[in-house]
Amino acid sequence: MTKQIASSTNARLPKDGDLPELVNVAIIGAGPAGIGMGWVLRDLAIPGVKILERKRIGASFYLWPQTTRFITPSFPSNAFGLTDLNAISFDSSPAYALKREHLSGAEYASYLEEAVEVFDLDIVTPIDIKDLQPQANGITLHTNAGTIRARFVIWAAGQFQYPNLAVMPGWEHGVHSSQIRQWTDYPGETILIVGGYESGIDAAIGLANAGKKVKILSRTAPWESDDTDPSVALSPLTAQRLNAALQQKQSIELIGNADIIGIERLGETVKVHSADGRVWTTQSFPILATGFSGSATLIDHWFERDTEGHHILTERDESTIVSGLFRIGPDIRYNSVPLAFIYEFRQRFAIVGQTIAERLGIDTAPLEAYRSRNMFRGGPLCKNPSPAP
Ligand SMILES: Cc1cc2nc3c(=O)[nH]c(=O)nc-3n(C[C@H](O)[C@H](O)[C@H](O)COP(=O)(O)OP(=O)(O)OC[C@H]3O[C@@H](n4cnc5c(N)ncnc54)[C@H](O)[C@@H]3O)c2cc1C
């Protein structure tokens, strides 16, 4: 049965909480990963779980540009075993709740707020986690408001609030795509965008709709890719929007072999340089759609790294250095494949939940439903593992 999580423009704000001294499980971040994880731990009846959030529930989604929409569609297909692509649990559906197929950031945040309400998850906010320190029996979290001790820590602080900025000399003359709220307000007539994947194309369409001339400078040409992985090729929605904009003769120029190596400002003019010596000029600030370094940079030193610099995790998504420290969300990998979308990374919540439940001697039977609903991918104790992607 689908839980009737209703849309509400008056969704309650996260409840303020005093800083607890000791918790059983601390989940860092109240985005889809943290709340979906909290939901699993609630299903397992694990006591003493707190979600520690620096801003508010769904904070990253409130920071999206107003016109930006989910690229993955929502559809209330849960009853037939096909969970809404953007749901954080198999028994909820943003499409059902909000009657929308491609949600805005604020709409999705309201779905998360209602999820917290329905499951009565315990959110402590505002509290900013700065670092952590393993102890003999648990982990100490260092926060802006003091320390908290937790037996288990699940890092779910996401990517969006940690942009990849210093990607080239002169980056400070640009603006990262995640810092723009309204395309119509963006200064200048000709805008250069560095990066041609989803964020870059979304920015280009938003700016072109606002009457700007846009040039996209990208190392590769995702708009030409026919890769089957939607985290490599453009999503159907973005491809459709781009094609429509080009057919309407919007001023969008796609330059797909531009390896940008530097930006310089000379008075009012900004020059963007590519590795092969080409130069583009603008009187505005280039937009850096260059992705995210991610929140896990805060806790880098508690993970081993592979040759590509990715954190090495156990089969249970746990640090190989700190027992009881787990990572969930879009920048972890499963079988070397990044779990970029919500419908991908939500399949690992149950693995972490199972691990914690087993260590606490708590019955994992409630996870049977997760297996049968395609919300349980991998894990050594999985009886019916899904095939690797
Ligand atoms: C424009 C855009 C469109 C997207 N479209 C889609 C889509 O269509 N489909 C899809 O599946 N995915 C989409 N994504 C990706 C999706 O939004 C992310 O994968 C998802 O938000 C990740 O969830 P998360 O909970 O890990 O991180 P977040 O949503 O970023 O949540 C992390 C939370 O942690 C909090 N936090 C951060 N640091 C700290 C700290 N130090 N201490 C305490 N709290 C902290 C933040 O305030 C935030 O509330 C899109 C992303 C963008 C930017």
The ligand as a Gaussian input file, in Angstrom:
#p B3LYP/6-31G(d) Opt

LIG

0 1
 C       19.751000      20.475000     -10.626000
 C       19.730000      19.047000     -10.186000
 C       18.799000      18.156000     -10.697000
 C       18.766000      16.841000     -10.267000
 N       17.838000      15.999000     -10.790000
 C       17.772000      14.735000     -10.340000
 C       16.788000      13.840000     -10.839000
 O       15.994000      14.183000     -11.701000
 N       16.762000      12.565000     -10.348000
 C       17.637000      12.139000      -9.388000
 O       17.566000      10.976000      -8.976000
 N       18.586000      12.961000      -8.907000
 C       18.661000      14.246000      -9.363000
 N       19.619000      15.079000      -8.896000
 C       20.564000      14.558000      -7.893000
 C       19.899000      14.520000      -6.533000
 O       19.386000      15.777000      -6.226000
 C       20.934000      14.095000      -5.504000
 O       21.454000      12.850000      -5.862000
 C       20.318000      13.998000      -4.120000
 O       19.886000      15.247000      -3.679000
 C       21.341000      13.447000      -3.149000
 O       20.715000      13.308000      -1.919000
 P       21.548000      13.458000      -0.596000
 O       20.569000      13.276000       0.522000
 O       22.744000      12.594000      -0.638000
 O       22.113000      14.953000      -0.621000
 P       21.368000      16.371000      -0.395000
 O       20.033000      16.377000      -1.048000
 O       22.342000      17.421000      -0.786000
 O       21.136000      16.407000       1.182000
 C       22.231000      16.531000       2.055000
 C       21.757000      17.232000       3.320000
 O       22.854000      17.281000       4.220000
 C       22.951000      18.573000       4.815000
 N       24.348000      18.779000       5.132000
 C       25.370000      19.007000       4.274000
 N       26.531000      19.108000       4.956000
 C       26.237000      18.938000       6.256000
 C       27.026000      18.943000       7.433000
 N       28.351000      19.124000       7.386000
 N       26.398000      18.757000       8.633000
 C       25.055000      18.567000       8.679000
 N       24.261000      18.557000       7.586000
 C       24.857000      18.729000       6.388000
 C       22.433000      19.500000       3.736000
 O       21.933000      20.713000       4.270000
 C       21.325000      18.680000       3.074000
 O       20.077000      18.891000       3.671000
 C       19.676000      16.398000      -9.299000
 C       20.611000      17.286000      -8.771000
 C       20.643000      18.584000      -9.200000
 C       21.657000      19.525000      -8.612000

